[in-house]
Amino acid sequence: MEIVAAVVREDGGTPSIETLDLAEPRESEILVRLVATGVCHTDLKARALSQYAPKPVVLGHEGAGIIERVGSAVRAVAPGDHVVMTYDSCAICPSCVENEPAYCYQSRARNFGCTRPDGSTTLSANGVPVHGSFFGQSSFATFALGTERNVVKVRKDAPLELLGPLGCGIQTGAGAIINTLSVSSGRSVAIFGVGSVGLSAVIAARLVNASRIIALDVLDHRLDRALELGATNTVNTQSEPADEAIERIAPHGVDVALDTTAVAPLMRQAIQSLAPRGIFGFVAVPPEGEFPVDLSHLLRGGRRVRGVIQGDSKPHVFIPALVDFYMQGRLPIDKIVTYYPFDRIDDAFGDSRAGTAVKPVLRF
């Protein structure tokens, strides 16, 4: 079938709105008509660098829409269901078998390979293949193919156009707090970087009644938004070193520090800010891929370091739970979303990079 999609044809290229052919769904595949899709910093990285996505490619991995058709082997969803599309996983590796799909052994290939598992492509332009299946979906398009592994049914009374970011950015931030770092009532949290992932973490920390929520960033308007969403303290790290500010606010350190910045000096300060037995979580790595850690600081206090992928989310459980929290008024994700028409995708990319939009969402 013919679809309209945003195609990036070279590293760093401007997405062009084109008509493509989408393959028919196979027996295990699900055809989704997209209503809206979030823009994530991973899309920006994949646009810029072939190591994240080969070109030409259709990106997008926070899709939300309505099922049009399903293959003969699909049982979990049906045409007409409202769904959120999320990351892909294989179902058969040790991580997937133990219900930890975020750490699927095939995660790299299935989410960044931009083909089906058998190497075939789902998209083409005048018979010439175009890479798709980014995160098992490629949702910068009017229609996308997914599978039961990465298509999650959600309640129909929720605003579908708002829900796409639950598939990656929001579930990463909220899941880091709730699932990975096990923040609970009375605990103290420092969140480094309050973009979409960091603000989702702030919202989640408030949801679980953390006693102190310290938001750190370089943009005052984001810090103001963090206060609106539940932060108890804010620190502009251009004005004061993060570890000194946290020591002033919490003299014994914080129970949990979460980094969303991938800025090595800040990550080191986050670890230094931990109280004894504290845990540091991070969702991305610095460009150099490594940074020195004071091992004696970790050892003396029994402190821990933990990488976080997709907030350790079991999507078919966690995403519907997040939708319920939103409908109850406890997860105000609408406060971090800015909508754009699909043909303004390049503006959405630019505003995301500049920090003027926290979570851009494209509407079809």
VEXDREN-2710 file (C-alpha; in Angstrom, 1 decimal):
% VEXDREN-2710
k/r/px/py/pz
1/MET/0.0/0.0/0.0
2/GLU/1.1/3.6/-0.5
3/ILE/1.9/5.6/2.6
4/VAL/3.4/9.1/3.3
5/ALA/6.6/9.1/5.3
6/ALA/9.5/11.3/6.3
7/VAL/12.7/9.9/4.7
8/VAL/16.2/10.8/5.7
9/ARG/18.4/10.0/2.7
10/GLU/21.9/10.9/4.1
11/ASP/23.5/11.4/7.4
12/GLY/22.3/14.8/8.8
13/GLY/19.9/15.2/6.0
14/THR/16.6/17.1/6.2
15/PRO/13.6/14.6/6.4
16/SER/11.7/14.8/3.1
17/ILE/8.0/14.0/3.0
18/GLU/7.6/11.3/0.3
19/THR/5.1/8.7/-0.9
20/LEU/6.5/5.1/-0.3
21/ASP/5.2/1.6/-0.7
22/LEU/4.7/-0.4/2.5
23/ALA/4.8/-4.2/2.3
24/GLU/1.7/-6.2/3.2
25/PRO/1.7/-7.5/6.8
26/ARG/3.0/-11.0/7.2
27/GLU/1.2/-13.5/9.4
28/SER/2.9/-12.2/12.6
29/GLU/2.7/-8.5/11.8
30/ILE/0.3/-5.8/12.6
31/LEU/-0.6/-2.8/10.4
32/VAL/-1.1/0.4/12.4
33/ARG/-2.5/3.7/11.2
34/LEU/-0.6/6.3/13.0
35/VAL/-2.4/9.1/14.8
36/ALA/0.7/10.7/16.3
37/THR/4.3/10.0/17.1
38/GLY/6.8/11.4/19.5
39/VAL/10.2/12.8/18.5
40/CYS/13.1/11.4/20.6
41/HIS/16.7/12.4/20.9
42/THR/17.5/8.9/19.6
43/ASP/15.8/9.9/16.3
44/LEU/18.1/12.9/16.2
45/LYS/21.2/10.7/16.7
46/ALA/20.0/8.2/14.1
47/ARG/19.4/11.1/11.6
48/ALA/22.9/12.3/12.1
49/LEU/24.9/9.0/12.2
50/SER/24.8/5.8/10.1
51/GLN/26.0/3.9/13.1
52/TYR/22.5/4.3/14.5
53/ALA/20.6/3.9/11.3
54/PRO/21.6/3.1/7.6
55/LYS/20.3/5.5/5.0
56/PRO/17.9/6.1/3.4
57/VAL/15.6/5.5/6.3
58/VAL/12.3/6.3/7.9
59/LEU/12.8/6.9/11.6
60/GLY/10.3/7.3/14.5
61/HIS/9.8/5.0/17.4
62/GLU/7.1/6.5/19.7
63/GLY/4.1/5.8/17.5
64/ALA/0.4/5.7/18.6
65/GLY/-2.4/4.7/16.4
66/ILE/-5.2/2.4/15.5
67/ILE/-4.9/-1.1/14.2
68/GLU/-6.0/-1.5/10.6
69/ARG/-5.1/-5.2/9.9
70/VAL/-3.4/-8.1/11.6
71/GLY/-1.7/-11.2/10.3
72/SER/-3.2/-14.6/10.7
73/ALA/-1.0/-15.6/13.7
74/VAL/-1.7/-12.4/15.7
75/ARG/-3.9/-13.0/18.8
76/ALA/-3.2/-10.2/21.3
77/VAL/-4.8/-7.3/19.3
78/ALA/-7.4/-6.8/16.7
79/PRO/-8.5/-4.2/14.1
80/GLY/-9.8/-1.1/15.8
81/ASP/-7.7/-1.4/18.9
82/HIS/-5.9/1.7/20.1
83/VAL/-2.2/1.0/20.5
84/VAL/1.2/2.4/21.5
85/MET/4.3/1.2/19.6
86/THR/7.5/0.6/21.6
87/TYR/10.9/-1.0/21.3
88/ASP/11.3/-4.5/19.7
89/SER/12.7/-7.7/21.2
90/CYS/13.1/-11.3/20.1
91/ALA/11.1/-13.3/22.7
92/ILE/13.5/-16.2/22.8
93/CYS/16.9/-15.0/24.3
94/PRO/17.6/-15.4/28.0
95/SER/16.6/-11.8/28.8
96/CYS/13.3/-12.1/27.0
97/VAL/12.5/-15.5/28.5
98/GLU/13.1/-14.0/32.0
99/ASN/10.8/-11.1/31.1
100/GLU/13.5/-8.5/30.7
101/PRO/12.9/-7.5/27.1
102/ALA/14.8/-4.2/27.4
103/TYR/18.0/-6.2/27.6
104/CYS/17.2/-8.5/24.7
105/TYR/20.3/-10.1/23.2
106/GLN/19.2/-9.0/19.8
107/SER/18.2/-5.4/20.8
108/ARG/20.8/-3.7/18.6
109/ALA/19.8/-5.6/15.4
110/ARG/16.0/-5.4/16.1
111/ASN/15.9/-1.7/17.0
112/PHE/18.7/-0.2/14.9
113/GLY/19.2/-2.6/12.0
114/CYS/16.3/-1.1/10.1
115/THR/15.2/-4.4/8.5
116/ARG/13.0/-7.3/9.5
117/PRO/14.8/-10.0/11.3
118/ASP/15.3/-11.9/8.0
119/GLY/17.0/-8.9/6.5
120/SER/14.1/-7.8/4.2
121/THR/12.9/-4.2/4.1
122/THR/9.2/-3.2/4.6
123/LEU/9.5/0.1/2.6
124/SER/10.4/1.0/-0.9
125/ALA/10.3/4.0/-3.3
126/ASN/9.6/3.1/-6.9
127/GLY/10.9/-0.4/-6.3
128/VAL/14.1/0.8/-4.6
129/PRO/14.4/-0.4/-0.9
130/VAL/14.2/2.2/1.9
131/HIS/15.2/1.2/5.4
132/GLY/12.3/0.9/7.9
133/SER/11.6/-1.2/11.0
134/PHE/13.4/1.3/13.1
135/PHE/12.7/0.1/16.6
136/GLY/10.4/-2.4/14.9
137/GLN/8.1/0.3/13.6
138/SER/9.4/3.5/11.8
139/SER/6.6/5.6/12.9
140/PHE/7.4/8.8/11.0
141/ALA/4.8/7.7/8.5
142/THR/1.1/7.5/8.1
143/PHE/1.2/3.6/8.6
144/ALA/3.7/1.3/10.2
145/LEU/4.2/-2.4/10.7
146/GLY/4.8/-3.9/14.1
147/THR/4.4/-7.2/16.0
148/GLU/2.9/-8.4/19.2
149/ARG/6.2/-7.8/20.9
150/ASN/6.1/-4.0/20.3
151/VAL/2.5/-3.1/19.8
152/VAL/0.7/-2.5/23.1
153/LYS/-3.1/-2.2/23.4
154/VAL/-4.3/0.8/25.5
155/ARG/-7.7/2.0/26.7
156/LYS/-9.8/3.8/24.2
157/ASP/-10.9/6.7/26.4
158/ALA/-7.4/8.0/26.7
159/PRO/-6.2/10.8/24.3
160/LEU/-4.3/8.6/21.7
161/GLU/-2.4/11.5/20.2
162/LEU/-0.7/12.1/23.6
163/LEU/0.4/8.5/24.3
164/GLY/3.2/7.8/21.7
165/PRO/6.0/9.0/24.0
166/LEU/5.0/6.4/26.5
167/GLY/6.7/3.9/24.2
168/CYS/10.2/5.3/24.8
169/GLY/11.1/8.6/26.4
170/ILE/8.4/8.7/29.1
171/GLN/8.7/5.0/30.0
172/THR/12.5/5.4/30.2
173/GLY/12.3/8.3/32.8
174/ALA/9.3/7.0/34.8
175/GLY/10.6/3.4/34.6
176/ALA/14.0/4.4/35.8
177/ILE/12.5/5.8/39.0
178/ILE/9.8/3.1/39.5
179/ASN/11.3/0.0/38.1
180/THR/15.1/0.2/38.0
181/LEU/16.0/2.4/41.0
182/SER/13.0/1.4/43.1
183/VAL/12.3/4.9/44.5
184/SER/9.7/4.8/47.2
185/SER/8.1/7.1/49.8
186/GLY/10.5/9.1/51.8
187/ARG/13.5/8.6/49.5
188/SER/15.6/11.4/48.1
189/VAL/16.3/11.8/44.4
190/ALA/18.5/14.0/42.2
191/ILE/17.7/14.1/38.5
192/PHE/20.4/15.4/36.2
193/GLY/18.9/16.9/33.1
194/VAL/15.2/17.6/32.9
195/GLY/14.3/17.2/29.3
196/SER/11.6/14.7/28.4
197/VAL/13.2/11.7/30.2
198/GLY/14.2/13.8/33.2
199/LEU/10.9/15.5/33.6
200/SER/9.2/12.1/33.3
201/ALA/11.4/11.0/36.1
202/VAL/10.4/14.0/38.2
203/ILE/6.7/13.2/37.6
204/ALA/7.3/9.6/38.6
205/ALA/9.3/10.5/41.7
206/ARG/6.4/12.7/42.8
207/LEU/4.0/9.9/42.0
208/VAL/5.8/7.5/44.4
209/ASN/6.0/10.2/47.1
210/ALA/9.8/10.8/47.1
211/SER/10.5/13.2/50.0
212/ARG/13.1/15.3/48.1
213/ILE/13.3/15.7/44.3
214/ILE/16.2/17.8/43.1
215/ALA/16.2/18.8/39.5
216/LEU/19.4/19.9/37.8
217/ASP/19.8/21.5/34.4
218/VAL/21.3/24.5/32.6
219/LEU/18.0/25.9/31.3
220/ASP/16.0/27.9/33.8
221/HIS/12.7/27.4/31.9
222/ARG/13.1/23.6/32.3
223/LEU/13.9/24.0/36.0
224/ASP/10.7/26.0/36.4
225/ARG/8.8/23.3/34.6
226/ALA/10.3/20.7/37.0
227/LEU/9.1/22.7/40.0
228/GLU/5.6/22.7/38.5
229/LEU/5.7/19.0/38.0
230/GLY/6.9/18.1/41.5
231/ALA/10.6/19.0/42.1
232/THR/11.3/20.3/45.6
233/ASN/14.6/21.9/44.7
234/THR/16.3/23.1/41.5
235/VAL/19.9/23.7/40.6
236/ASN/21.3/25.5/37.6
237/THR/24.6/23.7/37.1
238/GLN/26.1/26.6/35.2
239/SER/25.8/28.7/38.4
240/GLU/26.8/26.1/41.0
241/PRO/28.7/22.7/40.9
242/ALA/26.1/20.0/41.2
243/ASP/27.7/18.0/44.0
244/GLU/28.2/21.1/46.1
245/ALA/24.6/22.2/45.6
246/ILE/23.3/18.7/46.5
247/GLU/25.5/18.7/49.6
248/ARG/23.9/22.0/50.6
249/ILE/20.4/20.6/50.1
250/ALA/21.0/17.1/51.4
251/PRO/24.2/17.0/53.6
252/HIS/24.4/13.2/53.7
253/GLY/23.7/12.8/50.0
254/VAL/20.8/11.5/48.0
255/ASP/19.5/7.9/48.0
256/VAL/19.2/7.9/44.2
257/ALA/20.8/10.0/41.4
258/LEU/19.6/9.6/37.8
259/ASP/21.6/11.1/34.9
260/THR/19.9/11.8/31.5
261/THR/22.6/14.2/30.2
262/ALA/25.5/11.8/29.2
263/VAL/27.9/14.7/30.3
264/ALA/30.8/12.9/32.0
265/PRO/31.7/15.6/34.6
266/LEU/28.0/15.7/35.7
267/MET/27.9/12.0/35.9
268/ARG/30.9/12.0/38.2
269/GLN/29.3/14.6/40.4
270/ALA/26.1/12.6/40.5
271/ILE/28.0/9.6/41.8
272/GLN/29.8/11.8/44.4
273/SER/26.4/13.1/45.6
274/LEU/25.2/9.6/46.6
275/ALA/24.5/8.8/50.3
276/PRO/25.9/5.5/51.6
277/ARG/24.1/2.6/49.9
278/GLY/22.9/5.1/47.2
279/ILE/22.4/4.1/43.6
280/PHE/23.3/6.0/40.4
281/GLY/21.4/5.2/37.2
282/PHE/22.2/6.5/33.8
283/VAL/20.3/6.3/30.5
284/ALA/23.0/7.3/28.0
285/VAL/26.8/7.3/27.8
286/PRO/29.2/10.2/27.1
287/PRO/30.6/10.5/23.5
288/GLU/33.9/9.0/24.7
289/GLY/32.0/6.0/26.0
290/GLU/33.7/5.9/29.4
291/PHE/34.6/8.1/32.3
292/PRO/36.7/7.5/35.5
293/VAL/34.9/6.6/38.7
294/ASP/36.2/6.9/42.2
295/LEU/36.0/3.3/43.2
296/SER/36.8/3.9/46.8
297/HIS/33.8/6.2/47.1
298/LEU/31.6/3.3/45.7
299/LEU/33.3/0.7/48.0
300/ARG/33.2/2.7/51.2
301/GLY/29.5/3.5/51.0
302/GLY/28.3/0.3/49.3
303/ARG/27.2/2.6/46.5
304/ARG/26.0/1.2/43.1
305/VAL/26.0/2.1/39.5
306/ARG/23.3/0.9/37.1
307/GLY/22.7/1.4/33.4
308/VAL/19.0/1.8/32.4
309/ILE/17.5/0.9/29.1
310/GLN/13.8/1.7/28.5
311/GLY/13.2/2.1/32.2
312/ASP/13.4/-1.7/32.6
313/SER/9.9/-1.6/31.3
314/LYS/7.7/-4.6/30.5
315/PRO/5.8/-2.6/27.9
316/HIS/2.6/-4.6/27.9
317/VAL/2.2/-4.1/31.7
318/PHE/3.9/-0.7/32.3
319/ILE/2.5/1.3/29.4
320/PRO/-1.1/0.6/30.3
321/ALA/-0.3/1.4/33.9
322/LEU/1.2/4.8/32.8
323/VAL/-2.0/5.5/30.8
324/ASP/-4.1/4.8/33.9
325/PHE/-1.9/7.1/36.0
326/TYR/-2.4/9.8/33.4
327/MET/-6.2/9.3/33.3
328/GLN/-6.2/9.6/37.1
329/GLY/-4.5/12.9/36.9
330/ARG/-1.3/11.5/38.5
331/LEU/1.0/11.6/35.5
332/PRO/0.6/15.0/33.8
333/ILE/2.6/14.2/30.6
334/ASP/0.5/16.7/28.7
335/LYS/2.5/19.4/30.5
336/ILE/5.7/18.4/28.6
337/VAL/4.3/17.9/25.1
338/THR/4.3/20.3/22.1
339/TYR/2.4/19.3/19.0
340/TYR/3.5/19.8/15.4
341/PRO/1.8/18.9/12.2
342/PHE/3.7/16.0/10.4
343/ASP/5.0/18.2/7.7
344/ARG/6.8/20.4/10.2
345/ILE/9.0/17.5/11.3
346/ASP/12.2/19.4/10.7
347/ASP/11.0/22.2/13.0
348/ALA/10.2/19.6/15.7
349/PHE/13.8/18.2/15.3
350/GLY/15.3/21.7/15.6
351/ASP/13.2/22.7/18.6
352/SER/14.1/19.4/20.4
353/ARG/17.8/19.9/19.8
354/ALA/17.6/23.5/21.0
355/GLY/15.6/22.6/24.1
356/THR/12.7/24.9/23.3
357/ALA/10.4/21.9/23.0
358/VAL/10.6/19.2/25.7
359/LYS/8.7/16.5/23.9
360/PRO/7.7/17.2/20.4
361/VAL/4.8/15.1/19.1
362/LEU/3.9/15.0/15.4
363/ARG/0.2/14.7/14.5
364/PHE/-1.0/13.2/11.3
END
